[in-house]
Each structure stands twice: as C-alpha cells, then as structure tokens.
Amino acid sequence: MLRPVLLLLLAGASYLAAQGTGLRLFFHLSYLLVALLLLALLWAWLNLRGLVVERELLSPRATVGEYARERINLRNRWLLPKLWVELRDESQLPGHGAGFVASFGMGEHGRWLANTRCTQRGRFRLGPATLLSGDPFGIVLLKRHVASTNEILVYPHTEDLPQFTLPGADLSGGQATRARAFHVSPNVAGIRDYVPGDSMNYIHWRSTARTGRLMIKEFELDPSADVYLVLDMQERAVVQDRRRTADLAGGAARAGWPRDRSPQGSNIAYQPSTEEYAVVATASLARALLAQGKVVGLVAWGQQHEVIPAERESRQLLKILEALAVLRAHSPQPLAELLLAEHARFGRDCTLVIVTSSVDERWVGALQQLLYRKVRAVVVFVDPQSFGGRHDPTPILRRLAELRVPTYRVNQGGSVADALSAPYTFDAAA
C-alpha cells in the first residue's frame, strides 16, 4: 500500500523542515507520524493473531446442478477484540463465494454457510483462505495465509432415459453363471441355513418344513450380455463453441442460454462443447442401463487409459461417475486405435455403446471389424457441426446407416434425453 510510504515521506519532510527552521512543531509532527504508523502496524498485526479458521464440507460429493455446502468457522481465541477481519477464499470451485467481513469481541466466534451451485464437473479444492485486517485509520493492511483446505468431487449431470433400449446380444452357450447375486434374480443357485440379518422374504419354506430349520434361498446373476460404454476423448475430436462459451462465462447462462431442460424440470447449463455433451450422455446411459439390470463397463482414453470392467454391483454407477468427473479430452489416440486396442475385451456376448464426435471414418472401419465378430453396437454421435465445426458429419452417418448400426444424434442446445429417445433416421436422398 502507498499510505505507509506516504506517511513515512511526510514524517521525513517534517523532520527536515524542523532541522531547517528549528521549530519544535515540526519535530513533534514527525514523531507523531512515525508513532501513528507503528501503532497502525501493531494494531493490524494483533487483529490477525489468535484467529482460527475451520472449514467443514457438508457435501463432499455433488452433481452438476446441485449445491456444494461448506461451513466456515472463524474463532477469536485472544482476549483482545478484533475491529474487522476479512476472509478471502481461494477455492478452485467456480463461483464459490465464501468470503466475508466480520468483527469479533473477546473469545467470540462466527459461523458462515456457503452454498455454491456446481456448474462444472471435476475435482476441486476448497481453500486455502487469506485473512486481511488493518487499523481504524486505514493506513496499514496486513494479510495472513490460512492453509485449511477441503476437496469436493462434482459428478457430471445425468438425465433420465426411459425410452432408451439396446439391441439384443448373443450369449455364449454351454456356460452357466455361478456368481452369487446380492439381490433377487430369477435364478436360484441353492439354499443355505438362515443367519441373523437375512431377509425373511428369502426363506425357502419347503426346505424349512423338511429340515425343521430356517433355510434361505441364494440367487445367481441372470445371464445377460456385457455392455461397454466407449467414450471417445481424443483432443482433436473436440469442438467447442467459443462464442457460446464467452456468453456463458459472461453471465448468459443466468439469462437463460444455453439451458437444457431435464425431464425433472430443472435447468442445467452445459458447457458448449462436444466433450461435455458426450460425458453427460455417457453418464446418463450408465445410470439408465444399470437401472435396467445390465452389466455395464466403461472404456475411455483421456489423460490416461481408463477401463472399468463390466459389472452390476451397487457401486458400479459411482465408479463410472467418479471416472467421468475427472476425465478430460487430452488423449492423442484416435477412437479407431482405442477400438483396436480393446478388441480382445469385446466378444460376441458384448454390446458396445460408442459415444463420439469424431468425423474420422477410420473408427467406423474398426467398428466394422468388431461387427464381423458378432459384436453388437450402438453409436451416440455428438454432432460437431452444431457446435460450429467445419466438417460435415454426413459421410459418418451414411456409413453407420449402411452397417445398420443404431445411431443417436445429439445436437448443441438440445436435450440429451430427447436425442436418446429414438435412433436417428438417415435420409439417403438428402
């Protein structure tokens, strides 16, 4: 700040004037100015001592569109009152405004609750913070760094897909599924003795009557094809509408664009890029397919090669959402290479759901090789042209139509749920 420097210059000028004129008034004035500066420094320093900042994250997990809630406690442990203290937050979460100004008496404490609407997926740091205070005259402003931090993981938004269905897949014959299921399925694997905690609904009454003790049915997974969500995260395939991005950053989202209305009726402002729409579509598909009882996995190549084996456990959706939350389109590998690298994982009892915005026709050739091996496929194509891309997606759509691969077309500004409600019909005449 310039005020302490100006005060020192004024004190020095007064002292020089006192030396030149011999007037005691200038001596007293220079001493007074120096004393005032020292008093201001001491006051500001004492204001920042004895303060303890505690951050409590009430929601360590959130979804885009939900609110992250954080409680900040600021306590004055000294007996000296604090005239004013400002807390400036340095969190990475966009829009997280946890700063405030407060005053404290002897031993007082304050509590503030920060509610921030999550607008971007990812892993964000909450904190650290900086405490600022000064003297009553506004001469000195001192800072103190507080290293208290938390971390929040924001999942991508998901939309309900009640009308999305997959084509059937051929299951390999001659193999029985022997994996035990922790939920009811049509297939009973056997019976066992009752143990405390078992549901009474699982009691096999005939065996109970025959043996004279409670017997419980055990279930196994019903056979079904594995479903792999293949997300294309090649950096060169991403198209971002820069004009819409600037509007969104400038507050146009609060004015109403670009908002996609979810089936629940809540407005969610998606980032206007093919990457974000692809992630939203993948997350929505994972949630819908797992709700249908499918065995779902994820294959993607972003910052790293991400593979989540196909499973149907209760935590599978969380695994996929956690991976999608931090996944970014930083891969140099095209989709064609990803499909070829993972071809051993995809058998004839497998269905692929490919989510991409790539107009490179080589990945269609790689997909065709998998189709020859009786792998079923569905394509969710995020149209890059609707985001301002220069390449025409018609050749890709034509080849997919020739291969009779069900294709869903997602455009910018449209609802992902509506786009995935029915396959896109390619008009060859057009």
C-alpha positions as CSV (number, residue, x, y, z in Angstrom):
1,M,0.0,0.0,0.0
2,L,1.1,3.6,-0.6
3,R,-0.3,5.0,2.6
4,P,2.6,3.8,4.9
5,V,5.1,5.1,2.4
6,L,3.4,8.5,2.1
7,L,3.2,8.7,5.9
8,L,7.0,8.0,6.1
9,L,7.7,10.6,3.5
10,L,5.6,13.1,5.3
11,A,7.3,12.3,8.6
12,G,10.7,12.7,6.9
13,A,9.7,16.0,5.3
14,S,8.5,17.3,8.7
15,Y,11.8,16.3,10.3
16,L,13.8,18.1,7.6
17,A,11.7,21.1,8.0
18,A,12.3,21.0,11.7
19,Q,16.1,20.8,11.1
20,G,15.9,23.8,8.7
21,T,13.6,26.1,10.7
22,G,14.3,24.9,14.3
23,L,10.6,24.9,15.0
24,R,9.6,22.3,17.6
25,L,6.2,21.8,16.0
26,F,7.8,20.1,13.0
27,F,9.7,17.8,15.3
28,H,6.6,16.8,17.2
29,L,4.7,16.3,13.9
30,S,7.4,13.9,12.6
31,Y,7.4,11.9,15.8
32,L,3.6,11.8,15.8
33,L,3.5,10.5,12.3
34,V,6.1,7.7,13.0
35,A,4.2,6.7,16.1
36,L,0.9,6.6,14.2
37,L,2.5,4.3,11.7
38,L,3.9,2.0,14.3
39,L,0.6,1.9,16.1
40,A,-1.3,1.1,12.9
41,L,1.2,-1.8,12.2
42,L,0.8,-3.2,15.7
43,W,-3.0,-2.9,15.6
44,A,-3.2,-4.7,12.3
45,W,-0.8,-7.4,13.4
46,L,-2.8,-8.0,16.6
47,N,-6.0,-8.2,14.6
48,L,-4.7,-11.2,12.8
49,R,-3.3,-13.1,15.8
50,G,-5.4,-15.6,17.7
51,L,-7.8,-16.3,14.8
52,V,-8.6,-20.0,14.0
53,V,-10.3,-20.9,10.7
54,E,-12.1,-24.2,10.5
55,R,-13.7,-25.4,7.2
56,E,-16.3,-28.2,7.2
57,L,-17.5,-29.6,3.9
58,L,-21.1,-30.7,4.3
59,S,-21.3,-32.4,0.9
60,P,-18.0,-34.0,-0.3
61,R,-19.9,-35.3,-3.4
62,A,-22.2,-33.3,-5.6
63,T,-23.6,-33.4,-9.1
64,V,-23.7,-30.6,-11.7
65,G,-26.8,-28.6,-10.9
66,E,-26.7,-29.4,-7.2
67,Y,-25.3,-27.2,-4.4
68,A,-22.0,-27.6,-2.6
69,R,-22.4,-26.7,1.1
70,E,-19.5,-25.6,3.2
71,R,-19.5,-24.3,6.7
72,I,-16.7,-21.9,7.8
73,N,-16.0,-21.2,11.4
74,L,-13.8,-18.3,12.5
75,R,-12.9,-18.2,16.2
76,N,-11.1,-15.4,18.2
77,R,-9.1,-17.2,20.9
78,W,-7.5,-14.0,22.2
79,L,-9.0,-11.7,24.8
80,L,-8.4,-8.7,22.5
81,P,-11.4,-7.8,20.3
82,K,-11.0,-7.7,16.5
83,L,-12.3,-4.5,14.9
84,W,-12.7,-6.0,11.5
85,V,-11.4,-9.1,9.7
86,E,-11.9,-10.1,6.1
87,L,-11.7,-13.6,4.8
88,R,-10.9,-14.0,1.1
89,D,-11.5,-17.5,-0.3
90,E,-9.0,-19.1,-2.8
91,S,-11.1,-22.1,-3.8
92,Q,-10.9,-23.7,-7.2
93,L,-14.7,-24.4,-7.4
94,P,-16.2,-22.0,-9.9
95,G,-18.4,-19.4,-8.3
96,H,-17.6,-20.4,-4.7
97,G,-18.0,-17.2,-2.8
98,A,-17.1,-17.9,0.8
99,G,-15.6,-14.6,1.6
100,F,-17.0,-12.3,4.3
101,V,-16.1,-9.4,6.6
102,A,-16.8,-9.6,10.4
103,S,-15.8,-8.2,13.8
104,F,-15.2,-10.2,17.0
105,G,-15.3,-9.5,20.6
106,M,-13.2,-11.2,23.3
107,G,-13.4,-15.0,22.7
108,E,-16.3,-14.7,20.2
109,H,-16.7,-16.9,17.1
110,G,-18.7,-16.8,13.9
111,R,-20.1,-19.4,11.6
112,W,-20.9,-18.9,7.9
113,L,-22.6,-21.3,5.4
114,A,-21.5,-21.1,1.7
115,N,-23.9,-22.6,-0.8
116,T,-22.4,-22.8,-4.3
117,R,-24.3,-24.2,-7.3
118,C,-22.0,-26.6,-9.1
119,T,-21.7,-25.7,-12.8
120,Q,-18.7,-27.9,-13.8
121,R,-17.7,-31.5,-13.2
122,G,-14.3,-32.3,-11.7
123,R,-12.3,-32.5,-8.5
124,F,-12.0,-29.1,-6.9
125,R,-10.0,-27.7,-3.9
126,L,-11.9,-25.6,-1.4
127,G,-9.5,-23.3,0.3
128,P,-7.0,-22.1,1.3
129,A,-8.0,-18.7,2.5
130,T,-6.4,-15.3,3.3
131,L,-7.3,-13.2,6.3
132,L,-6.9,-9.4,6.0
133,S,-7.2,-6.8,8.6
134,G,-6.0,-3.3,9.3
135,D,-6.1,-0.3,11.7
136,P,-9.0,2.0,12.3
137,F,-7.3,4.8,10.3
138,G,-7.0,2.7,7.1
139,I,-3.2,3.2,7.0
140,V,-2.0,-0.4,7.1
141,L,-3.5,-3.6,5.6
142,L,-1.9,-6.9,6.6
143,K,-2.5,-10.4,5.3
144,R,-2.3,-13.9,6.8
145,H,-2.4,-17.1,4.9
146,V,-4.6,-20.0,6.3
147,A,-3.8,-23.4,4.8
148,S,-7.1,-25.1,5.8
149,T,-8.5,-26.9,2.7
150,N,-11.1,-29.5,1.7
151,E,-11.8,-31.3,-1.6
152,I,-15.1,-31.9,-3.4
153,L,-15.8,-34.2,-6.3
154,V,-18.5,-33.0,-8.7
155,Y,-20.2,-35.7,-10.8
156,P,-21.5,-34.9,-14.3
157,H,-25.2,-34.3,-14.7
158,T,-27.4,-37.3,-15.7
159,E,-30.7,-37.3,-17.4
160,D,-33.4,-39.9,-17.2
161,L,-33.6,-42.1,-20.3
162,P,-36.9,-44.1,-20.0
163,Q,-37.1,-44.8,-23.7
164,F,-33.5,-45.9,-24.4
165,T,-33.1,-49.6,-25.3
166,L,-30.3,-51.7,-26.5
167,P,-30.3,-54.4,-29.2
168,G,-30.0,-58.0,-28.0
169,A,-26.7,-59.8,-28.0
170,D,-25.8,-63.4,-28.5
171,L,-24.7,-65.2,-25.3
172,S,-22.1,-67.9,-25.4
173,G,-23.7,-71.2,-24.8
174,G,-22.7,-74.1,-22.6
175,Q,-21.6,-71.9,-19.6
176,A,-23.6,-71.3,-16.5
177,T,-23.4,-68.2,-14.4
178,R,-22.3,-69.1,-10.9
179,A,-21.6,-65.7,-9.5
180,R,-23.7,-65.0,-6.4
181,A,-26.0,-62.0,-6.6
182,F,-26.8,-59.8,-3.6
183,H,-30.3,-59.0,-5.0
184,V,-33.2,-61.1,-6.1
185,S,-33.0,-62.6,-9.6
186,P,-35.0,-65.3,-11.4
187,N,-32.2,-67.8,-10.9
188,V,-31.9,-69.7,-7.6
189,A,-28.4,-71.0,-7.1
190,G,-29.2,-73.0,-3.9
191,I,-30.2,-72.9,-0.3
192,R,-28.3,-72.4,3.0
193,D,-29.0,-72.0,6.7
194,Y,-30.5,-68.8,7.9
195,V,-28.2,-66.3,9.6
196,P,-29.2,-63.2,11.5
197,G,-29.7,-60.3,9.2
198,D,-31.2,-62.3,6.2
199,S,-34.4,-61.1,4.8
200,M,-37.5,-63.2,5.7
201,N,-38.6,-62.9,2.1
202,Y,-35.8,-65.2,1.0
203,I,-36.9,-68.1,3.2
204,H,-37.5,-71.4,1.3
205,W,-40.5,-72.7,3.1
206,R,-40.5,-76.2,1.7
207,S,-36.9,-76.9,2.7
208,T,-37.6,-75.3,6.1
209,A,-40.5,-77.7,6.7
210,R,-38.5,-80.7,5.5
211,T,-35.4,-79.9,7.6
212,G,-37.0,-78.3,10.6
213,R,-34.8,-75.2,10.5
214,L,-34.9,-72.0,8.5
215,M,-33.4,-72.2,5.1
216,I,-32.6,-69.2,2.8
217,K,-32.5,-69.1,-1.0
218,E,-29.3,-67.9,-2.7
219,F,-29.5,-66.2,-6.1
220,E,-27.1,-66.0,-9.0
221,L,-26.8,-63.4,-11.7
222,D,-29.2,-63.9,-14.6
223,P,-27.2,-64.3,-17.8
224,S,-27.0,-61.2,-19.9
225,A,-24.6,-59.5,-22.3
226,D,-21.9,-57.2,-21.1
227,V,-22.4,-53.6,-22.1
228,Y,-19.3,-51.4,-22.6
229,L,-19.6,-47.6,-22.8
230,V,-16.8,-46.5,-25.1
231,L,-16.2,-42.8,-24.7
232,D,-14.0,-41.0,-27.3
233,M,-11.9,-38.4,-25.5
234,Q,-9.4,-37.6,-28.3
235,E,-8.4,-34.0,-28.1
236,R,-8.6,-33.3,-31.8
237,A,-12.1,-34.5,-32.0
238,V,-13.4,-32.0,-29.5
239,V,-15.3,-29.0,-30.9
240,Q,-16.1,-26.1,-28.6
241,D,-18.5,-23.2,-29.5
242,R,-16.2,-20.3,-28.4
243,R,-18.9,-17.7,-28.8
244,R,-21.3,-19.5,-26.6
245,T,-18.5,-20.2,-24.1
246,A,-17.8,-16.5,-23.8
247,D,-21.6,-15.8,-23.4
248,L,-21.7,-18.4,-20.7
249,A,-18.8,-17.0,-18.8
250,G,-20.2,-13.5,-19.1
251,G,-23.4,-14.5,-17.4
252,A,-25.6,-15.5,-20.3
253,A,-26.4,-18.8,-18.5
254,R,-28.2,-16.8,-15.8
255,A,-30.2,-15.1,-18.6
256,G,-31.3,-18.4,-20.0
257,W,-28.8,-19.7,-22.6
258,P,-27.7,-22.4,-23.1
259,R,-30.0,-24.4,-20.8
260,D,-31.1,-27.9,-21.4
261,R,-34.3,-28.8,-19.5
262,S,-34.0,-32.2,-17.9
263,P,-37.0,-34.5,-17.5
264,Q,-37.3,-33.4,-13.8
265,G,-37.8,-29.9,-15.0
266,S,-34.5,-28.4,-13.6
267,N,-32.4,-26.1,-15.8
268,I,-28.8,-27.2,-16.3
269,A,-26.4,-25.1,-18.3
270,Y,-24.0,-27.4,-20.1
271,Q,-20.6,-26.2,-21.3
272,P,-21.0,-25.7,-25.1
273,S,-18.5,-28.4,-26.2
274,T,-18.8,-31.8,-27.7
275,E,-16.7,-33.2,-24.8
276,E,-19.2,-32.1,-22.1
277,Y,-22.3,-33.3,-24.1
278,A,-20.5,-36.7,-24.6
279,V,-19.8,-37.0,-20.9
280,V,-23.4,-36.2,-20.0
281,A,-24.7,-38.7,-22.5
282,T,-22.3,-41.4,-21.1
283,A,-23.2,-40.8,-17.5
284,S,-26.9,-40.9,-18.4
285,L,-26.5,-44.1,-20.3
286,A,-24.6,-45.7,-17.4
287,R,-27.3,-44.8,-15.0
288,A,-30.2,-46.0,-17.3
289,L,-28.5,-49.3,-18.2
290,L,-27.6,-50.2,-14.7
291,A,-31.2,-49.4,-13.6
292,Q,-32.3,-51.9,-16.3
293,G,-30.1,-54.6,-14.7
294,K,-27.4,-54.6,-17.4
295,V,-23.8,-55.5,-16.7
296,V,-22.1,-52.2,-17.6
297,G,-18.4,-51.2,-18.0
298,L,-16.5,-48.1,-19.3
299,V,-13.6,-47.8,-21.7
300,A,-12.1,-44.4,-22.4
301,W,-8.8,-42.8,-23.1
302,G,-8.4,-39.3,-21.7
303,Q,-5.4,-38.2,-19.6
304,Q,-4.9,-41.9,-19.1
305,H,-6.3,-45.2,-20.3
306,E,-9.5,-45.7,-18.2
307,V,-11.0,-49.1,-18.1
308,I,-13.8,-50.1,-15.6
309,P,-14.7,-53.8,-16.1
310,A,-18.3,-54.6,-16.8
311,E,-20.1,-55.3,-13.5
312,R,-23.6,-55.0,-12.0
313,E,-22.7,-54.2,-8.4
314,S,-24.3,-51.4,-6.5
315,R,-21.1,-49.2,-6.6
316,Q,-20.7,-49.6,-10.4
317,L,-22.5,-46.3,-11.1
318,L,-20.4,-44.4,-8.6
319,K,-17.2,-45.9,-10.1
320,I,-18.2,-44.7,-13.6
321,L,-19.4,-41.2,-12.4
322,E,-16.1,-40.7,-10.5
323,A,-14.1,-41.6,-13.6
324,L,-16.2,-39.3,-15.8
325,A,-16.0,-36.4,-13.3
326,V,-12.2,-36.0,-13.8
327,L,-11.9,-37.3,-17.3
328,R,-10.7,-34.8,-19.9
329,A,-10.3,-34.9,-23.6
330,H,-6.5,-34.8,-23.6
331,S,-5.8,-38.1,-25.5
332,P,-3.8,-38.1,-28.7
333,Q,-5.2,-41.6,-29.5
334,P,-8.0,-41.6,-32.1
335,L,-11.1,-43.7,-31.5
336,A,-10.0,-46.3,-34.1
337,E,-6.9,-47.1,-32.1
338,L,-8.9,-47.4,-28.9
339,L,-11.3,-49.9,-30.5
340,L,-8.5,-52.0,-31.9
341,A,-6.5,-51.9,-28.6
342,E,-9.6,-53.2,-26.7
343,H,-10.8,-55.7,-29.3
344,A,-9.9,-58.7,-27.1
345,R,-12.3,-57.4,-24.4
346,F,-15.3,-57.3,-26.8
347,G,-16.7,-60.7,-27.5
348,R,-19.9,-61.8,-29.3
349,D,-21.7,-61.6,-26.0
350,C,-20.9,-57.9,-25.8
351,T,-22.7,-54.7,-26.8
352,L,-20.8,-51.5,-27.4
353,V,-22.3,-48.1,-26.9
354,I,-19.8,-45.7,-28.6
355,V,-20.1,-42.0,-27.7
356,T,-18.1,-39.8,-30.0
357,S,-18.0,-36.6,-32.0
358,S,-15.2,-37.8,-34.4
359,V,-15.7,-37.4,-38.1
360,D,-12.7,-39.6,-38.9
361,E,-14.1,-42.5,-40.9
362,R,-11.3,-44.9,-39.7
363,W,-13.1,-45.6,-36.5
364,V,-16.1,-46.8,-38.5
365,G,-13.7,-49.3,-40.2
366,A,-12.5,-50.5,-36.8
367,L,-16.1,-50.9,-35.7
368,Q,-16.9,-52.9,-38.8
369,Q,-14.3,-55.5,-37.9
370,L,-15.9,-55.9,-34.5
371,L,-19.3,-56.3,-36.2
372,Y,-17.9,-59.2,-38.2
373,R,-17.2,-60.9,-34.9
374,K,-20.9,-60.6,-33.9
375,V,-20.3,-57.7,-31.5
376,R,-23.4,-55.5,-31.3
377,A,-23.0,-51.8,-31.4
378,V,-24.9,-48.6,-30.8
379,V,-23.5,-45.1,-31.6
380,V,-24.3,-41.9,-29.8
381,F,-23.0,-39.2,-32.2
382,V,-22.5,-35.7,-30.8
383,D,-22.8,-33.6,-33.9
384,P,-19.7,-31.3,-34.0
385,Q,-21.3,-29.2,-36.7
386,S,-23.9,-28.0,-34.3
387,F,-21.0,-26.6,-32.2
388,G,-19.5,-24.7,-35.0
389,G,-17.4,-27.5,-36.5
390,R,-16.4,-27.2,-40.1
391,H,-16.6,-30.9,-41.1
392,D,-19.8,-32.4,-42.5
393,P,-20.9,-35.5,-40.5
394,T,-23.0,-36.9,-43.3
395,P,-20.3,-39.4,-44.5
396,I,-20.1,-40.9,-41.0
397,L,-23.9,-41.1,-40.6
398,R,-24.2,-42.7,-44.1
399,R,-21.6,-45.4,-43.3
400,L,-23.3,-46.2,-40.0
401,A,-26.6,-46.5,-41.7
402,E,-25.1,-48.9,-44.3
403,L,-23.8,-51.0,-41.4
404,R,-27.3,-50.9,-39.8
405,V,-25.8,-49.6,-36.6
406,P,-28.5,-47.8,-34.5
407,T,-27.3,-44.2,-34.2
408,Y,-28.5,-41.4,-31.9
409,R,-27.7,-37.9,-32.9
410,V,-27.1,-35.2,-30.1
411,N,-27.0,-31.6,-31.1
412,Q,-26.0,-28.5,-29.1
413,G,-28.8,-26.8,-27.2
414,G,-31.0,-29.9,-27.4
415,S,-32.0,-32.3,-24.6
416,V,-29.8,-35.4,-24.3
417,A,-32.8,-37.3,-23.1
418,D,-34.8,-36.4,-26.2
419,A,-31.9,-37.2,-28.5
420,L,-31.6,-40.7,-27.0
421,S,-35.3,-41.5,-27.0
422,A,-35.2,-42.8,-30.6
423,P,-32.4,-43.6,-33.2
424,Y,-31.6,-41.1,-35.9
425,T,-33.0,-41.9,-39.3
426,F,-30.5,-41.1,-42.1
427,D,-32.1,-39.7,-45.2
428,A,-30.0,-41.0,-48.1
429,A,-31.8,-38.8,-50.6
430,A,-30.7,-35.7,-48.6
